[in-house]
Amino acid sequence: MMRHLSPTIIRLFVFVTVLLSGYTASAQYSISGTVLNDATGKPLGGASVYINGSTIGTVTSDSGTYTLRNINTGFYEVVVSYVGYQTLVYKAAIQNIDLKITFKLQRKVEEMRNAVVLSDAVREKWMKIFLDNFLGITEPAKRCKLVNDEEVLFETDDENPKAIKAYSAVPLIIENKQFGYRIHFQLESFFFDPAEGRTFFYGYSRFEELKDKEKVPGRYLRERTAYYKGSTLHFYHSLIAHTSAAEGFSMQLIKQVDMSGKKKMVLAVPGSPRKVQAQPSNEVNVAVPIIADSIFQKDTAVGSSLFTLSFESKLRVKYAKNPAGKKFLMMHAMVEGAMYDGAISYIEMLERPVYMDAQGSLYNPMGLQFSGYWGFEKVGNMLPVDFKLVQEVYRFHFVPEG
C-alpha cells in the first residue's frame, strides 16, 4: 500500500498476525437427520435445530432434513423447536464420528402456569426489574435491545409473593449492538428474589451474526475479545488448556476455621498505652491459595471426553489483568462505598461435580452460583460457547523515501 504525502513519500507495510487461543486444531464433524411429527410421522419443515449457546444452527427443509456442520468433539445440547410443539433437548456426544439423528416432536400441551395480567404501570416496573436481572446492567447490557418484550410472561409465586417469575412461550430476540449478535433465547424460567437480591434463570439460546451495514465487523471482534478476557468462558477455556495462571487467574478456597478454644488476642488501642484482650469469633473465613489441578480434572469414566469441576465451600477467583468491565466495577464499588480491588468473583457449588466439555460448555450449569464480578454477567455479556479468541495484531513500519 502506498500513499503520497508531500513532500515525502511514505511506504506503509501492514503485517497482520492472527492468533487463535482456547481451541486447538482438530477434526470437525456433523449432526444430520430429520425432524418428524411424532404422531403422524410426517416431516416438519421450518423447525429450528441448533446447538445450545452457540452460533451453530439451521432450519429444516420442507422434507424435514437438517445438517449441523463444523462441530468439534465434545458434549452438546442439541435443541429442536417448532411452533406448537414441545421443545426437545438432546444431549449428544461427538466422539470422532458424524451423527445421524431423527427427532420426533410432540404437540405442545397447554401448561397450567400462574401467568398474570398486569396493569401497564406494574408491568413497566416488573419489566425494568426483569431486564436489569436478565440482560444485566453492564455496558454491553445497556447496548442490548429485547425486540419482542411483549412475549415475556410474568407469573406469581404462591410461596414467595414478592418474588418475580417469568417465562416465554416463544424465543425472546435480543440484539446486542456492542457484540454484533442477535440472540434467540427460549426462556424456560426466570426467578428474582428481592429479599436476597438473587437471580436464577435458564433456557436455550442460539447466536446469529448481526448484519449491520453501518458497523465495521472489526469493531465487533474487538468488543467480543475485550469482554471475553476475564469472563467465565475465558476462565473455563484456561482451565481446559492448563493456562489459568498464565492468563491472569488466581484461585483461593474460602474455608471456615473454628477458632473456639483459641487464646485471647491482645490488641493495642491506637493513641493509648492501654491494651485490651479480645476473644476471636468461633469461626473465621480463611483464603487458601490453590492450583487449578486440585479442583479441575479430566473425567475418569471410560470413553468420557468431559472434565469435572469440584470443590468444597466457596471459590474466590481473581483476574489480575484489567478487564473491559473495570470502569463498571469501579463505579459499582464507589456506589457501594467500597474500594475497587480488582475483578474478583466467587463461585459456590450447588451440585457436585459440574461437568464441562472441551469447548467450555457446562453439562449442568445450574450447579454453579456466581457472585462478585461474574455475578454481573447476564445475557448482555454472553458470548457463544464456540467463540474463538482471535486477535489481530497490526504492526506499522514507515519507510521515508526521497
C-alpha positions as CSV (number, residue, x, y, z in Angstrom):
1,M,0.0,0.0,0.0
2,M,1.4,3.4,-0.9
3,R,0.3,6.9,0.0
4,H,1.7,10.2,-1.2
5,L,2.4,12.8,1.5
6,S,4.1,15.9,0.2
7,P,6.9,16.4,0.1
8,T,7.9,13.0,1.4
9,I,6.7,9.6,0.1
10,I,5.8,7.2,2.9
11,R,5.7,3.5,2.3
12,L,3.4,1.7,4.7
13,F,3.7,-2.0,5.4
14,V,0.9,-3.7,7.4
15,F,1.6,-7.1,8.8
16,V,-1.5,-8.9,10.2
17,T,-1.0,-11.9,12.6
18,V,-4.0,-14.0,13.5
19,L,-3.7,-15.8,16.8
20,L,-6.2,-18.5,17.9
21,S,-6.4,-19.2,21.6
22,G,-8.5,-21.5,23.7
23,Y,-9.0,-24.0,20.9
24,T,-6.6,-26.5,19.3
25,A,-6.9,-27.5,15.7
26,S,-9.0,-30.7,15.5
27,A,-11.2,-32.5,13.1
28,Q,-14.8,-31.3,12.9
29,Y,-17.9,-33.3,12.5
30,S,-21.6,-33.0,11.7
31,I,-25.0,-33.9,13.0
32,S,-27.7,-34.5,10.5
33,G,-31.1,-36.2,10.2
34,T,-34.8,-35.4,10.0
35,V,-37.4,-33.8,12.3
36,L,-40.8,-35.5,12.3
37,N,-44.2,-35.2,13.8
38,D,-44.3,-37.9,16.5
39,A,-48.0,-38.7,16.0
40,T,-48.1,-38.8,12.2
41,G,-44.5,-39.4,11.2
42,K,-44.7,-36.5,8.7
43,P,-41.7,-34.2,8.3
44,L,-41.7,-30.8,9.9
45,G,-40.3,-28.1,7.6
46,G,-39.1,-24.9,9.2
47,A,-38.2,-26.4,12.6
48,S,-35.2,-24.8,14.4
49,V,-32.2,-27.2,15.1
50,Y,-29.2,-25.7,17.0
51,I,-26.5,-26.4,19.5
52,N,-27.4,-24.6,22.7
53,G,-25.4,-21.5,23.4
54,S,-23.6,-21.5,20.1
55,T,-23.7,-20.0,16.6
56,I,-24.2,-23.5,15.1
57,G,-27.8,-23.8,14.0
58,T,-30.1,-24.3,11.0
59,V,-33.8,-24.6,9.9
60,T,-35.2,-27.9,8.5
61,S,-36.0,-28.1,4.8
62,D,-39.6,-28.8,3.5
63,S,-38.8,-32.5,3.8
64,G,-37.7,-32.0,7.5
65,T,-34.0,-32.6,6.9
66,Y,-31.2,-30.7,8.6
67,T,-27.4,-30.7,8.9
68,L,-25.3,-29.0,11.6
69,R,-21.6,-28.7,10.5
70,N,-18.2,-27.7,11.9
71,I,-18.7,-29.3,15.3
72,N,-15.7,-30.2,17.4
73,T,-15.5,-33.3,19.6
74,G,-17.3,-32.8,22.8
75,F,-20.6,-32.9,24.6
76,Y,-23.5,-30.7,23.4
77,E,-27.2,-30.0,23.9
78,V,-29.0,-30.1,20.6
79,V,-32.2,-28.1,20.8
80,V,-35.1,-28.7,18.4
81,S,-38.1,-26.4,18.4
82,Y,-41.2,-25.8,16.3
83,V,-44.2,-23.6,16.9
84,G,-47.0,-25.5,18.6
85,Y,-44.7,-28.4,19.6
86,Q,-42.7,-29.2,22.7
87,T,-39.1,-28.2,22.6
88,L,-36.8,-31.2,22.5
89,V,-33.3,-31.2,24.0
90,Y,-31.0,-34.0,23.1
91,K,-27.6,-34.5,24.8
92,A,-25.2,-35.5,22.1
93,A,-21.6,-36.7,22.4
94,I,-19.4,-36.1,19.4
95,Q,-16.7,-38.7,19.6
96,N,-14.7,-38.6,16.3
97,I,-17.7,-39.6,14.2
98,D,-20.6,-37.9,12.4
99,L,-24.0,-38.4,13.9
100,K,-27.4,-39.1,12.2
101,I,-30.4,-38.4,14.5
102,T,-34.1,-38.4,13.8
103,F,-36.0,-36.2,16.1
104,K,-39.8,-36.7,16.8
105,L,-41.6,-33.7,18.2
106,Q,-44.9,-33.9,20.2
107,R,-47.7,-31.4,20.1
108,K,-47.5,-28.9,23.0
109,V,-50.0,-29.4,25.8
110,E,-51.2,-26.2,27.3
111,E,-49.4,-25.7,30.6
112,M,-51.3,-24.5,33.7
113,R,-48.9,-21.7,34.8
114,N,-49.8,-18.8,37.1
115,A,-49.4,-16.2,34.4
116,V,-50.9,-12.8,35.4
117,V,-52.3,-9.9,33.6
118,L,-50.7,-6.7,34.9
119,S,-51.6,-3.0,34.6
120,D,-49.3,-1.0,32.3
121,A,-47.7,0.7,35.3
122,V,-47.0,-2.6,37.1
123,R,-45.8,-4.4,34.0
124,E,-43.4,-1.5,33.2
125,K,-42.0,-1.8,36.8
126,W,-41.6,-5.5,36.6
127,M,-40.1,-5.3,33.1
128,K,-37.4,-3.0,34.4
129,I,-36.5,-5.4,37.1
130,F,-36.6,-8.3,34.6
131,L,-34.3,-6.6,32.1
132,D,-31.8,-5.5,34.8
133,N,-31.5,-9.1,36.0
134,F,-31.9,-10.9,32.7
135,L,-29.8,-8.7,30.3
136,G,-27.8,-7.1,33.1
137,I,-26.6,-3.6,34.0
138,T,-23.2,-3.7,32.4
139,E,-22.1,-1.6,29.4
140,P,-22.8,-4.4,26.8
141,A,-26.2,-5.0,28.5
142,K,-27.1,-1.3,28.0
143,R,-26.5,-1.8,24.3
144,C,-28.9,-4.7,24.1
145,K,-32.5,-4.5,22.9
146,L,-35.2,-7.0,23.7
147,V,-37.1,-6.9,20.4
148,N,-40.2,-8.8,21.4
149,D,-40.6,-7.8,25.1
150,E,-44.3,-8.5,24.8
151,E,-43.5,-12.2,24.8
152,V,-42.2,-12.0,28.4
153,L,-45.0,-13.6,30.6
154,F,-44.9,-12.9,34.3
155,E,-46.3,-15.3,36.9
156,T,-46.9,-15.4,40.6
157,D,-45.2,-17.5,43.2
158,D,-47.5,-18.6,46.0
159,E,-44.6,-19.4,48.3
160,N,-42.9,-16.1,47.8
161,P,-45.4,-13.3,46.8
162,K,-42.7,-10.7,46.5
163,A,-40.7,-12.7,44.0
164,I,-40.9,-12.0,40.3
165,K,-41.1,-15.0,38.0
166,A,-41.3,-15.0,34.2
167,Y,-41.0,-17.3,31.1
168,S,-41.6,-17.1,27.4
169,A,-43.8,-19.3,25.1
170,V,-41.7,-18.3,22.1
171,P,-38.0,-17.4,21.9
172,L,-37.0,-13.9,23.0
173,I,-35.0,-12.0,20.5
174,I,-32.2,-9.9,21.8
175,E,-30.0,-7.7,19.7
176,N,-26.6,-6.9,21.2
177,K,-25.3,-3.8,19.4
178,Q,-22.0,-4.0,21.2
179,F,-21.0,-7.5,20.3
180,G,-22.9,-7.7,17.0
181,Y,-25.1,-10.7,17.9
182,R,-28.8,-11.5,17.6
183,I,-29.6,-14.0,20.3
184,H,-32.7,-16.2,20.3
185,F,-33.4,-17.2,23.9
186,Q,-36.0,-19.7,24.8
187,L,-36.6,-18.6,28.4
188,E,-37.9,-21.6,30.4
189,S,-37.8,-20.0,33.8
190,F,-36.8,-16.7,35.5
191,F,-36.8,-16.0,39.2
192,F,-35.8,-12.9,41.1
193,D,-36.0,-12.7,44.9
194,P,-35.8,-9.1,46.0
195,A,-35.3,-10.1,49.6
196,E,-32.0,-11.8,48.9
197,G,-31.2,-9.9,45.7
198,R,-30.6,-13.2,43.8
199,T,-31.5,-14.1,40.3
200,F,-31.9,-17.5,38.6
201,F,-32.9,-18.2,35.1
202,Y,-32.3,-20.8,32.5
203,G,-33.2,-21.6,28.9
204,Y,-31.8,-22.3,25.5
205,S,-30.0,-19.9,23.2
206,R,-28.5,-19.6,19.7
207,F,-26.5,-16.8,18.3
208,E,-26.6,-15.1,14.9
209,E,-24.2,-12.5,13.4
210,L,-26.0,-9.1,13.5
211,K,-25.8,-7.8,9.9
212,D,-25.4,-4.1,10.4
213,K,-24.1,-2.2,7.4
214,E,-23.2,0.8,9.5
215,K,-20.8,-1.1,11.7
216,V,-17.3,-2.3,10.9
217,P,-17.1,-6.0,11.6
218,G,-13.7,-5.5,13.2
219,R,-15.3,-3.4,15.9
220,Y,-17.5,-6.3,16.9
221,L,-14.4,-8.5,17.0
222,R,-12.6,-6.1,19.3
223,E,-15.5,-5.8,21.7
224,R,-16.1,-9.5,21.9
225,T,-12.4,-10.1,22.5
226,A,-12.2,-7.4,25.2
227,Y,-15.2,-8.8,27.2
228,Y,-14.1,-12.4,26.7
229,K,-10.9,-11.7,28.7
230,G,-11.6,-12.3,32.3
231,S,-15.1,-13.8,31.6
232,T,-16.4,-17.2,32.9
233,L,-15.9,-18.6,29.4
234,H,-12.2,-17.4,29.4
235,F,-11.8,-19.0,32.8
236,Y,-13.2,-22.3,31.6
237,H,-11.0,-22.3,28.5
238,S,-7.9,-21.6,30.6
239,L,-8.7,-24.5,32.9
240,I,-9.0,-26.8,29.9
241,A,-5.8,-25.5,28.4
242,H,-3.9,-25.6,31.8
243,T,-3.1,-21.9,31.4
244,S,-5.2,-20.3,34.1
245,A,-2.3,-18.8,36.0
246,A,-0.5,-17.6,32.9
247,E,-3.7,-15.9,31.6
248,G,-4.1,-14.0,34.8
249,F,-6.4,-16.1,37.0
250,S,-5.6,-16.9,40.6
251,M,-7.8,-19.0,42.9
252,Q,-8.3,-19.4,46.6
253,L,-10.7,-21.6,48.6
254,I,-12.6,-19.7,51.3
255,K,-12.7,-22.0,54.3
256,Q,-14.2,-21.5,57.7
257,V,-11.8,-22.2,60.5
258,D,-13.1,-23.0,64.0
259,M,-11.4,-20.6,66.5
260,S,-13.2,-21.7,69.6
261,G,-10.8,-22.5,72.4
262,K,-8.1,-20.3,70.9
263,K,-6.2,-18.0,73.2
264,K,-7.4,-14.5,73.6
265,M,-5.7,-11.9,71.4
266,V,-4.1,-8.8,73.0
267,L,-4.8,-5.7,70.9
268,A,-3.2,-2.3,71.3
269,V,-5.6,0.7,71.4
270,P,-4.4,3.4,68.9
271,G,-3.2,6.6,70.7
272,S,-3.3,5.0,74.1
273,P,-0.9,2.9,76.2
274,R,-3.8,0.7,77.2
275,K,-4.2,-2.8,75.8
276,V,-7.3,-4.9,75.7
277,Q,-8.0,-8.6,75.4
278,A,-10.3,-9.9,72.6
279,Q,-11.8,-13.4,72.2
280,P,-11.7,-14.4,68.5
281,S,-15.0,-15.4,66.8
282,N,-15.9,-19.1,66.8
283,E,-15.4,-19.2,63.0
284,V,-13.4,-17.1,60.7
285,N,-13.0,-17.2,56.9
286,V,-9.5,-18.1,55.6
287,A,-8.5,-17.8,52.0
288,V,-6.3,-20.7,51.0
289,P,-4.4,-20.5,47.6
290,I,-4.9,-23.5,45.3
291,I,-3.8,-24.7,41.9
292,A,-6.3,-25.5,39.1
293,D,-5.5,-29.2,39.0
294,S,-6.8,-29.6,42.6
295,I,-10.4,-28.7,41.6
296,F,-10.5,-29.3,37.8
297,Q,-9.7,-32.7,36.3
298,K,-10.3,-35.0,33.3
299,D,-13.3,-37.2,33.9
300,T,-12.1,-40.7,34.8
301,A,-15.1,-42.5,33.2
302,V,-14.2,-44.8,30.3
303,G,-14.7,-43.1,27.0
304,S,-15.5,-39.7,28.5
305,S,-14.3,-36.5,26.9
306,L,-15.6,-34.4,29.8
307,F,-13.9,-32.5,32.6
308,T,-15.1,-32.2,36.2
309,L,-15.1,-29.1,38.4
310,S,-15.5,-29.9,42.1
311,F,-14.6,-28.1,45.3
312,E,-16.0,-27.5,48.8
313,S,-17.0,-24.2,50.4
314,K,-16.6,-21.2,48.2
315,L,-14.0,-20.5,45.4
316,R,-12.5,-17.0,45.0
317,V,-11.2,-16.2,41.6
318,K,-9.3,-13.0,40.8
319,Y,-8.4,-11.8,37.3
320,A,-5.2,-9.9,37.6
321,K,-5.4,-8.1,34.3
322,N,-7.7,-5.2,33.6
323,P,-11.0,-6.5,32.2
324,A,-13.1,-4.5,29.8
325,G,-15.6,-4.0,32.7
326,K,-13.1,-2.3,35.0
327,K,-14.8,1.0,34.7
328,F,-18.2,-0.5,35.6
329,L,-16.6,-2.3,38.6
330,M,-15.0,0.9,39.9
331,M,-18.3,2.8,39.6
332,H,-20.2,0.0,41.4
333,A,-17.6,-0.1,44.2
334,M,-17.9,3.6,44.6
335,V,-21.7,3.4,44.9
336,E,-21.3,0.7,47.5
337,G,-18.9,2.8,49.4
338,A,-16.0,0.4,48.9
339,M,-12.6,0.4,47.2
340,Y,-12.0,-1.2,43.9
341,D,-9.9,-4.3,44.4
342,G,-9.8,-5.9,41.0
343,A,-12.0,-8.3,39.1
344,I,-12.9,-10.7,41.9
345,S,-15.6,-13.4,41.6
346,Y,-16.9,-16.1,43.8
347,I,-18.3,-19.5,42.9
348,E,-20.4,-21.7,45.0
349,M,-21.3,-25.3,44.0
350,L,-25.0,-26.2,44.3
351,E,-24.2,-29.6,42.7
352,R,-21.0,-31.6,42.7
353,P,-19.3,-32.2,40.4
354,V,-20.1,-29.9,37.4
355,Y,-19.2,-31.4,34.1
356,M,-17.6,-29.5,31.3
357,D,-16.8,-30.4,27.7
358,A,-13.7,-29.5,25.7
359,Q,-15.3,-26.2,24.5
360,G,-16.2,-24.9,27.9
361,S,-19.9,-25.8,27.8
362,L,-21.4,-27.0,31.1
363,Y,-23.4,-30.2,31.3
364,N,-25.2,-29.0,34.5
365,P,-24.9,-25.1,34.5
366,M,-27.4,-24.7,37.3
367,G,-24.9,-26.4,39.6
368,L,-22.9,-23.2,39.9
369,Q,-23.8,-19.9,41.6
370,F,-21.8,-16.8,41.0
371,S,-21.3,-13.5,42.8
372,G,-18.9,-10.7,42.6
373,Y,-17.7,-9.7,39.1
374,W,-19.2,-12.8,37.4
375,G,-22.4,-12.2,39.2
376,F,-22.9,-9.2,36.9
377,E,-22.5,-11.5,33.8
378,K,-26.0,-11.9,32.4
379,V,-27.3,-12.4,28.8
380,G,-25.9,-8.9,27.8
381,N,-22.4,-10.3,28.4
382,M,-22.9,-13.7,26.9
383,L,-20.7,-15.0,24.1
384,P,-21.3,-18.2,22.2
385,V,-19.6,-21.3,23.5
386,D,-17.9,-21.8,20.1
387,F,-16.4,-18.3,20.3
388,K,-12.8,-18.3,19.2
389,L,-10.4,-15.7,20.6
390,V,-9.0,-14.0,17.5
391,Q,-6.5,-11.2,17.9
392,E,-5.4,-9.1,15.0
393,V,-2.0,-7.6,15.7
394,Y,-1.1,-4.7,13.4
395,R,2.5,-3.5,13.1
396,F,3.2,-0.4,11.1
397,H,6.6,0.2,9.6
398,F,7.2,3.6,7.9
399,V,10.0,4.0,5.4
400,P,10.6,7.5,4.2
401,E,11.6,7.9,0.5
402,G,13.3,10.8,-1.2
